[in-house]
Amino acid sequence: MTENTSIAPAGPARHAAVTAGGGARPDRAAVPGRYRSWIPGWSLITTKHLELRKRRGLMVVAVLLTVGLPVLVLGLRLLFHAVDPASYGPAGSPSVFQFLCQPMAEFGFIIAATLGATAGTTDLADGMFRHLVITGRSRVALYLARIPAGLSIVLPLVAVAFAIVCLVTSYAGTSQPASLDSNGVSVPAQLSQAQLKSWILQHPQQYDQAFAGPQFGSAPAGVPVSSSARPRPVTDRNIATIYGDYISVETGQLNPPVNEMVKIGLWLELDIGLGFLVGLGVGSLIGQRTVSTVLMIVLQIIVTPLLAAHVIPYFINGQRVVVGIAMDQLRPAGLADGGAGGPGHVLFGGRGALGIPPMPTWAMITVIAGWIVGWTVIGAWRMATRDA
């Protein structure tokens, strides 16, 4: 009678034998605290990153809408200018810079939100959530691992696309003029607010022609500087609005300087990162990628523009709670598009792009931070309480 050698050792010796033999990893009771920590480990983050990258269809669309758009537009402009310079201007110009940055912000937010919704629902859709819970890992760690995994995809894409736009604008664009052309009047370029005020007081007639035209609406307070009996008080009272009109003209005719490009790049990254975090939280809360993506598109394309353009009586503070309103106010001057001025300029030098009265700077920061923290907490809470 032969001895049965297939019986594995029991107790702690069995765990040691299984581990040494390359078998399954012991459960969390055998390694206290390994899976209970709410801080995600590097291996968990890289796993989630790989899961997102393996969705090739989503990755292709993300690359095409972020990097592909500026490459296509600027590539064609470079080609046309090389073939026929007399008919086609330089590839980089202030108007092209703004034209590309605006859809990069819109499409980038939507793509980031879609990727976030995918990251928040992929385990449920693939039927893997139950298996992840069984491993004993902290559910909060499972959620938080998705944040660096997703941001490491969308943020570099936006950085590459914006770098291409900046390089073409700087090295294949128009030369910087020394003065601006506003309604046929030559106005010195790159003036500070104090310098512009001094120029207006010295040239009231030129100001009246340059900045009181139809495209700027009526003159400040309905009184052009040239027709005012007391030009200095009028200028002192409305210099912020006057300087805003000057910046609008300057933005359309001058290439943004390096510091302005840095501000725009940081604003784009914040906008795209915010879209991912909100999409991740909404996806985790609802549990369905399609519904979450549709809601994020509606928020970005329909709700935010409507609330930013019109004042709803007795609901102005409710409008300001929408994160897109705060981001529009934070928009740098190079992308302001002639919007109304506001306190947001103390951060990024912009005047905002709002059609409603802007909120104080502290309120703007609170709204943006509140959406980031709030949706992160909501998404983590839903994952921690969801039935496996």
C-alpha positions as CSV (number, residue, x, y, z in Angstrom):
1,M,0.0,0.0,0.0
2,T,1.5,3.2,-1.2
3,E,1.5,6.4,0.9
4,N,-0.8,9.2,-0.2
5,T,1.5,12.2,-0.8
6,S,-1.2,14.5,-2.3
7,I,-2.4,15.8,1.0
8,A,-1.3,19.4,1.4
9,P,-0.1,20.7,4.8
10,A,-2.6,22.4,6.9
11,G,-2.6,25.6,8.9
12,P,0.1,28.2,8.5
13,A,2.4,25.6,6.8
14,R,-0.2,25.3,4.0
15,H,-0.2,29.1,3.4
16,A,3.6,29.1,3.3
17,A,3.7,26.1,0.9
18,V,1.1,27.6,-1.4
19,T,2.9,30.9,-1.6
20,A,6.3,29.3,-2.1
21,G,4.9,27.2,-4.9
22,G,3.6,30.2,-6.8
23,G,0.0,29.5,-6.0
24,A,-2.9,31.8,-5.1
25,R,-2.1,34.7,-2.8
26,P,-3.4,34.2,0.8
27,D,-6.6,36.1,1.8
28,R,-6.5,39.4,3.6
29,A,-6.7,37.8,7.0
30,A,-3.2,36.3,6.4
31,V,-1.7,39.6,5.5
32,P,-3.3,42.2,7.9
33,G,-3.9,45.6,6.4
34,R,-2.6,44.7,2.9
35,Y,-6.0,45.2,1.2
36,R,-7.8,47.2,3.8
37,S,-6.0,50.5,3.2
38,W,-8.1,53.1,1.3
39,I,-4.9,54.3,-0.4
40,P,-4.6,52.6,-3.8
41,G,-1.3,50.8,-4.5
42,W,0.7,51.3,-7.7
43,S,-0.2,47.8,-9.0
44,L,-3.9,48.6,-8.7
45,I,-3.5,52.0,-10.4
46,T,-1.6,50.4,-13.3
47,T,-4.2,47.7,-13.7
48,K,-7.0,50.3,-14.0
49,H,-4.8,52.3,-16.4
50,L,-4.4,49.2,-18.6
51,E,-8.2,48.4,-18.5
52,L,-8.9,51.9,-19.9
53,R,-6.2,51.8,-22.5
54,K,-7.5,48.4,-23.8
55,R,-10.7,50.1,-24.8
56,R,-9.2,50.9,-28.2
57,G,-12.4,52.5,-29.7
58,L,-12.6,55.0,-26.9
59,M,-8.8,55.7,-27.1
60,V,-9.0,56.3,-30.8
61,V,-11.8,58.8,-30.5
62,A,-10.0,60.5,-27.6
63,V,-6.8,60.9,-29.6
64,L,-8.7,62.1,-32.7
65,L,-10.7,64.7,-30.9
66,T,-7.8,66.1,-28.8
67,V,-4.6,65.7,-30.8
68,G,-6.1,65.0,-34.3
69,L,-8.1,68.2,-34.5
70,P,-5.2,70.7,-34.2
71,V,-2.9,68.5,-36.2
72,L,-5.4,68.4,-39.1
73,V,-6.2,72.1,-39.1
74,L,-2.6,73.3,-38.7
75,G,-1.3,70.7,-41.1
76,L,-3.6,71.9,-43.8
77,R,-2.8,75.6,-43.1
78,L,0.9,74.9,-43.3
79,L,0.5,73.0,-46.6
80,F,-1.7,75.7,-48.1
81,H,0.7,78.5,-47.1
82,A,3.7,76.5,-48.5
83,V,2.0,76.0,-51.8
84,D,0.5,79.5,-52.2
85,P,1.8,82.0,-49.7
86,A,0.1,85.0,-51.4
87,S,-3.4,83.6,-51.0
88,Y,-3.0,81.8,-47.7
89,G,-1.5,83.4,-44.6
90,P,0.8,81.8,-42.0
91,A,-0.5,78.7,-40.3
92,G,-0.4,80.3,-36.8
93,S,-2.4,83.4,-36.0
94,P,-4.3,84.7,-33.0
95,S,-7.6,83.9,-34.6
96,V,-6.5,80.3,-35.3
97,F,-5.2,80.0,-31.8
98,Q,-8.5,80.9,-30.3
99,F,-10.4,78.9,-32.9
100,L,-8.5,75.7,-31.9
101,C,-8.5,76.3,-28.1
102,Q,-12.2,76.7,-27.8
103,P,-13.2,73.2,-29.3
104,M,-10.2,71.7,-27.5
105,A,-11.9,72.8,-24.2
106,E,-15.3,71.6,-25.3
107,F,-14.3,68.3,-26.8
108,G,-11.7,67.7,-24.1
109,F,-14.3,68.1,-21.4
110,I,-16.7,65.6,-23.1
111,I,-14.0,63.1,-23.8
112,A,-12.7,63.3,-20.3
113,A,-16.2,62.9,-18.9
114,T,-16.8,59.9,-21.1
115,L,-13.6,58.3,-20.0
116,G,-14.5,59.0,-16.4
117,A,-18.0,57.5,-16.8
118,T,-16.3,54.5,-18.4
119,A,-13.8,54.1,-15.5
120,G,-16.7,54.4,-13.0
121,T,-18.8,51.7,-14.6
122,T,-16.4,49.3,-16.3
123,D,-16.3,46.8,-13.5
124,L,-20.1,46.6,-13.3
125,A,-20.4,46.3,-17.0
126,D,-17.8,43.6,-17.2
127,G,-19.2,41.7,-14.2
128,M,-15.9,42.1,-12.3
129,F,-17.0,44.2,-9.4
130,R,-18.1,41.2,-7.3
131,H,-14.7,39.5,-7.9
132,L,-12.8,42.7,-6.9
133,V,-14.9,42.9,-3.7
134,I,-14.1,39.2,-2.8
135,T,-10.4,39.9,-2.9
136,G,-10.9,42.0,0.2
137,R,-9.5,45.3,-1.2
138,S,-10.9,48.5,0.1
139,R,-13.7,49.8,-2.1
140,V,-12.5,53.3,-1.6
141,A,-9.1,52.3,-2.9
142,L,-10.7,50.7,-5.9
143,Y,-12.4,54.0,-6.7
144,L,-9.5,56.3,-6.0
145,A,-7.2,54.1,-8.2
146,R,-9.3,55.2,-11.2
147,I,-8.4,58.9,-10.7
148,P,-4.7,58.8,-11.5
149,A,-5.3,56.0,-14.0
150,G,-7.7,58.1,-16.0
151,L,-6.0,61.5,-15.6
152,S,-2.7,60.0,-16.8
153,I,-4.5,59.4,-20.1
154,V,-6.4,62.5,-20.8
155,L,-4.1,65.2,-19.4
156,P,-1.0,64.2,-21.5
157,L,-3.2,64.1,-24.6
158,V,-4.4,67.7,-24.0
159,A,-0.9,68.8,-23.2
160,V,0.5,67.4,-26.5
161,A,-2.4,69.0,-28.5
162,F,-1.9,72.4,-26.8
163,A,1.9,72.2,-27.2
164,I,1.4,71.7,-31.0
165,V,-0.9,74.8,-31.2
166,C,1.6,76.9,-29.2
167,L,4.6,75.9,-31.3
168,V,2.9,76.6,-34.6
169,T,1.5,79.9,-33.3
170,S,5.0,81.0,-32.1
171,Y,7.2,79.8,-35.0
172,A,4.8,79.7,-38.0
173,G,2.6,82.7,-37.2
174,T,2.3,86.4,-37.9
175,S,4.9,88.9,-36.6
176,Q,3.8,90.9,-33.6
177,P,2.6,94.4,-34.7
178,A,3.6,97.5,-32.6
179,S,0.0,98.9,-32.7
180,L,-3.6,97.7,-32.9
181,D,-6.1,98.6,-35.6
182,S,-9.5,99.4,-34.1
183,N,-12.0,101.0,-36.4
184,G,-9.2,102.4,-38.5
185,V,-7.5,104.0,-35.5
186,S,-4.0,103.0,-34.6
187,V,-3.8,102.2,-30.8
188,P,-0.5,101.3,-29.1
189,A,-0.3,97.6,-28.3
190,Q,0.4,95.8,-25.0
191,L,-0.6,98.7,-22.8
192,S,-1.3,98.2,-19.1
193,Q,-4.6,99.6,-17.7
194,A,-2.8,102.7,-16.4
195,Q,-1.1,103.3,-19.7
196,L,-4.3,102.9,-21.6
197,K,-6.0,105.4,-19.3
198,S,-3.2,107.9,-19.9
199,W,-3.5,107.4,-23.7
200,I,-7.3,108.0,-23.6
201,L,-6.9,111.2,-21.7
202,Q,-4.4,112.4,-24.3
203,H,-6.4,111.2,-27.3
204,P,-10.1,111.4,-26.5
205,Q,-11.2,111.8,-30.1
206,Q,-9.3,108.7,-31.2
207,Y,-10.7,106.7,-28.3
208,D,-14.2,107.7,-29.3
209,Q,-13.7,106.4,-32.8
210,A,-11.8,103.3,-31.8
211,F,-13.8,101.9,-29.0
212,A,-17.3,103.4,-29.2
213,G,-18.3,101.7,-32.4
214,P,-21.2,99.3,-32.9
215,Q,-19.1,96.2,-32.2
216,F,-18.4,97.5,-28.7
217,G,-22.0,98.7,-28.0
218,S,-22.5,102.1,-26.5
219,A,-19.7,104.0,-24.8
220,P,-19.3,103.4,-21.1
221,A,-22.2,104.8,-19.1
222,G,-23.7,105.9,-22.4
223,V,-21.2,108.9,-22.5
224,P,-18.3,108.8,-25.0
225,V,-15.1,110.2,-23.6
226,S,-14.8,112.8,-26.4
227,S,-18.2,114.3,-25.8
228,S,-17.9,114.4,-22.0
229,A,-17.2,117.7,-20.4
230,R,-15.2,115.9,-17.7
231,P,-13.3,113.1,-19.4
232,R,-11.2,112.1,-16.4
233,P,-14.1,111.2,-14.0
234,V,-15.8,109.2,-16.8
235,T,-12.6,107.4,-17.6
236,D,-11.8,106.7,-13.9
237,R,-15.3,105.2,-13.4
238,N,-15.3,103.0,-16.5
239,I,-11.6,102.2,-17.0
240,A,-12.2,98.4,-16.3
241,T,-14.8,98.1,-19.1
242,I,-12.7,100.2,-21.4
243,Y,-9.6,98.1,-20.8
244,G,-11.7,95.0,-21.4
245,D,-12.6,96.2,-24.9
246,Y,-8.9,97.0,-25.5
247,I,-7.9,93.5,-24.4
248,S,-10.6,92.0,-26.8
249,V,-9.0,93.9,-29.7
250,E,-5.5,93.0,-28.6
251,T,-6.4,89.3,-28.2
252,G,-7.7,89.1,-31.8
253,Q,-4.6,90.8,-33.3
254,L,-1.6,89.7,-31.2
255,N,-0.2,86.3,-30.5
256,P,-0.6,85.4,-26.8
257,P,2.7,85.8,-24.9
258,V,4.3,82.8,-23.2
259,N,2.9,83.6,-19.8
260,E,-0.6,83.8,-21.3
261,M,-0.1,80.5,-23.1
262,V,0.9,78.9,-19.8
263,K,-2.3,80.2,-18.1
264,I,-4.4,78.9,-21.0
265,G,-2.7,75.5,-20.8
266,L,-3.3,75.3,-17.1
267,W,-6.9,76.3,-17.5
268,L,-7.4,73.6,-20.2
269,E,-5.9,71.0,-18.0
270,L,-8.1,72.0,-15.1
271,D,-11.2,71.9,-17.3
272,I,-10.4,68.5,-18.7
273,G,-9.4,67.1,-15.2
274,L,-12.6,68.4,-13.8
275,G,-14.6,66.8,-16.6
276,F,-13.0,63.4,-15.8
277,L,-13.6,63.6,-12.0
278,V,-17.2,64.7,-12.4
279,G,-17.8,62.0,-15.1
280,L,-16.2,59.4,-12.8
281,G,-18.4,60.4,-9.9
282,V,-21.6,60.4,-12.0
283,G,-20.8,57.1,-13.5
284,S,-20.1,55.5,-10.2
285,L,-23.4,56.9,-8.8
286,I,-25.6,55.9,-11.7
287,G,-23.8,52.7,-12.7
288,Q,-24.5,53.1,-16.4
289,R,-22.0,54.6,-18.8
290,T,-24.4,55.7,-21.5
291,V,-26.7,57.6,-19.2
292,S,-23.8,59.2,-17.4
293,T,-22.2,60.3,-20.7
294,V,-25.4,61.8,-22.0
295,L,-25.9,63.8,-18.8
296,M,-22.4,65.2,-19.0
297,I,-22.9,66.2,-22.6
298,V,-26.1,68.0,-21.7
299,L,-24.4,69.8,-18.9
300,Q,-21.6,71.0,-21.1
301,I,-23.4,71.8,-24.4
302,I,-26.8,72.9,-23.2
303,V,-27.2,73.7,-19.5
304,T,-23.9,75.7,-19.0
305,P,-24.2,78.0,-22.0
306,L,-27.8,78.8,-21.2
307,L,-27.2,79.6,-17.6
308,A,-24.0,81.6,-18.5
309,A,-25.8,83.8,-21.0
310,H,-29.0,84.8,-19.3
311,V,-29.9,86.0,-15.8
312,I,-32.8,84.0,-14.3
313,P,-34.6,86.3,-11.8
314,Y,-34.1,85.3,-8.1
315,F,-31.9,82.3,-9.3
316,I,-28.6,84.0,-9.9
317,N,-26.8,82.2,-7.1
318,G,-28.2,78.9,-8.3
319,Q,-26.7,79.6,-11.7
320,R,-23.3,80.3,-10.2
321,V,-23.3,76.9,-8.5
322,V,-22.8,75.2,-11.9
323,V,-19.1,74.5,-12.3
324,G,-19.1,75.6,-16.0
325,I,-20.1,79.1,-14.9
326,A,-17.1,79.2,-12.5
327,M,-14.8,77.9,-15.2
328,D,-16.0,80.4,-17.7
329,Q,-15.3,83.2,-15.2
330,L,-11.8,81.8,-14.6
331,R,-11.2,81.6,-18.4
332,P,-7.9,83.4,-19.2
333,A,-7.9,86.7,-21.2
334,G,-6.6,85.0,-24.3
335,L,-9.8,82.9,-24.5
336,A,-12.3,85.4,-23.0
337,D,-13.9,86.2,-26.3
338,G,-14.9,89.7,-25.2
339,G,-16.9,88.5,-22.2
340,A,-18.0,90.6,-19.3
341,G,-15.4,91.5,-16.7
342,G,-15.3,90.1,-13.3
343,P,-13.3,89.4,-10.1
344,G,-12.0,86.2,-11.7
345,H,-9.2,88.1,-13.3
346,V,-7.1,88.0,-10.1
347,L,-6.2,84.4,-10.8
348,F,-5.6,83.9,-14.5
349,G,-5.7,87.5,-15.9
350,G,-9.0,86.9,-17.7
351,R,-12.2,88.8,-17.8
352,G,-14.4,85.8,-18.0
353,A,-16.8,84.8,-20.7
354,L,-20.1,85.4,-18.9
355,G,-23.3,87.1,-19.8
356,I,-24.3,87.3,-16.1
357,P,-22.8,89.2,-13.2
358,P,-19.7,87.3,-12.1
359,M,-19.3,85.9,-8.6
360,P,-16.6,86.8,-6.1
361,T,-13.3,85.1,-6.5
362,W,-13.6,83.1,-3.3
363,A,-17.0,81.8,-4.4
364,M,-15.6,80.8,-7.8
365,I,-12.8,78.8,-6.1
366,T,-15.3,77.3,-3.7
367,V,-17.6,76.1,-6.5
368,I,-14.7,74.5,-8.5
369,A,-13.2,72.8,-5.4
370,G,-16.7,71.8,-4.2
371,W,-17.5,70.0,-7.5
372,I,-14.1,68.1,-7.4
373,V,-14.3,67.1,-3.8
374,G,-18.1,66.6,-3.8
375,W,-18.3,64.2,-6.8
376,T,-15.2,62.3,-5.6
377,V,-16.9,61.7,-2.2
378,I,-20.2,60.8,-3.9
379,G,-18.5,58.3,-6.3
380,A,-16.4,56.7,-3.5
381,W,-19.5,56.5,-1.2
382,R,-21.6,54.8,-3.9
383,M,-18.9,52.2,-4.7
384,A,-18.4,51.5,-1.0
385,T,-22.2,50.9,-0.4
386,R,-23.0,49.2,-3.7
387,D,-24.2,45.5,-3.4
388,A,-21.7,43.1,-4.8
